[in-house]
Amino acid sequence: MTDKAKKAGNIMTHLIRKPNPTELPALAQLWYDGWQVAHAAHVPASLTAIRTLDSFAIRLSDHLENIRVIGEIDRPLGFCITKGPEIYQLYVCPAAKGTGAAASLIMDGVSRIRLAGHKSAKLDVNAENARAIAFYEKMGWQRKGVETIMLDTLAEPYPLPCLVMTQKL
């Protein structure tokens, strides 16, 4: 068995679950690290300056009921946050990339959106994040177009052009 197959096997044995509040620091670090890789080089410095580890921790605690996690308790490998009809955030740690963890999380998020009665789902992605866009398209999402999105921050919303993607449910 290859190392990648072993990783995939390990992840697939873990259920998607609600996070334990003790995991918020680890989830905030996962989000912060993932955001730095996926976004920092492609957004204005003024946005990067306010995307601190503390800001991610506070935002996570604000969305606790809508977060689902994959990985062992106190060792999360990834998470998905839904917000109304939106896949609001989706991040997996580097060790979980390519193992099916992100696909499992997004399918769970879409299922939760459908169960809430929505007929379609949306997500916003950095238009320069080709890897994420290819993943979402593989998962059945369609490009709607670039729109200025008012990003959540701890202060005022931050306007940023993003590629909006949708999926009929």
Secondary structure, DSSP 4 states (H G I P E B T S, - for coil): --HHHHHHHHHHTSPPBPPPGGGHHHHHHHHHHHHHHHTGGGS-HHHHHH--HHHHHHHHHHTGGGEEEEEETTEEEEEEEEETTEEEEEEE-GGGTTTTHHHHHHHHHHHHHHHTT-SEEEEEE-TT-HHHHHHHHHTT-EEEEEEEEEE--SSS-EEEEEEEEEEE-
